[in-house]
Amino acid sequence: DVKVTQSSRYLVKRTGEKVFLECVQDMDHENMFWYRQDPGLGLRLIYFSYDVKMKEKGDIPEGYSVSREKKERFSLILESASTNQTSMYLCASSLLFQGNLQETQYFGPGTRLLVL
Amino acid sequence: TQLLEQSPQFLSIQEGENLTVYCNSSSVFSSLQWYRQEPGEGPVLLVTVVTGGEVKKLKRLTFQFGDARKDSSLHITAAQPGDTGLYLCAGARASGTYKYIFGTGTRLKVLA
């Protein structure tokens, strides 16, 4: 079974702190994604990566950056956390890049971040 | 801008009832997926529909992709408490950068 793990289930941070969210997948997937989930808004894509050291902006990249130094690990960084970044953050991975309409994204359990 | 609207947003029904969840957009999608998310977990893929008009069945769940590939529905027959969860549709854009657009979500609660 594919497993996507996230470093923390819950995090509480102060405004202005630098926050690192880590995601690891164990199935050698090329693609990895970071989403935030807010009630009534569904999942919104922050960044995605289709290879090591490659990244592309999603729909809401402002205030975030990412790092992918190894294929299995994708990190989301909040350079200076703000209260409007309080949310559930979900990491996902998938096997193929484009062209496969049957692609499946496998999600981690999420990190609930509270910024005070 | 949210491109996929789901309705209803919340649904609470008794065990054994039928229900339909809708996923609508003004955009065309090359494929559309439905996920279910249980509390404390990430979404899990239920089905992918690719062809306009396609109907897929997964036990008591029936998924349909609109003829124009702009909308989809999920119908559950004889709902059970185990169907409780957040249902999300996700559309793969027909053109442009690879990414899925997720719907706003429908939170379903089935009471025993």
Boltz contact constraints between the chains, C-beta under 6 A:
constraints:
  - contact:
      token1: [A, 40]
      token2: [B, 104]
      max_distance: 6.0
  - contact:
      token1: [A, 42]
      token2: [B, 102]
      max_distance: 6.0
  - contact:
      token1: [A, 42]
      token2: [B, 103]
      max_distance: 6.0
  - contact:
      token1: [A, 42]
      token2: [B, 104]
      max_distance: 6.0
  - contact:
      token1: [A, 42]
      token2: [B, 105]
      max_distance: 6.0
  - contact:
      token1: [A, 43]
      token2: [B, 102]
      max_distance: 6.0
  - contact:
      token1: [A, 45]
      token2: [B, 99]
      max_distance: 6.0
  - contact:
      token1: [A, 90]
      token2: [B, 42]
      max_distance: 6.0
  - contact:
      token1: [A, 98]
      token2: [B, 98]
      max_distance: 6.0
  - contact:
      token1: [A, 101]
      token2: [B, 30]
      max_distance: 6.0
  - contact:
      token1: [A, 101]
      token2: [B, 31]
      max_distance: 6.0
  - contact:
      token1: [A, 101]
      token2: [B, 50]
      max_distance: 6.0
  - contact:
      token1: [A, 102]
      token2: [B, 48]
      max_distance: 6.0
  - contact:
      token1: [A, 104]
      token2: [B, 45]
      max_distance: 6.0
  - contact:
      token1: [A, 107]
      token2: [B, 42]
      max_distance: 6.0
  - contact:
      token1: [A, 107]
      token2: [B, 43]
      max_distance: 6.0
  - contact:
      token1: [A, 108]
      token2: [B, 42]
      max_distance: 6.0
  - contact:
      token1: [A, 109]
      token2: [B, 41]
      max_distance: 6.0
  - contact:
      token1: [A, 109]
      token2: [B, 42]
      max_distance: 6.0
  - contact:
      token1: [A, 110]
      token2: [B, 42]
      max_distance: 6.0
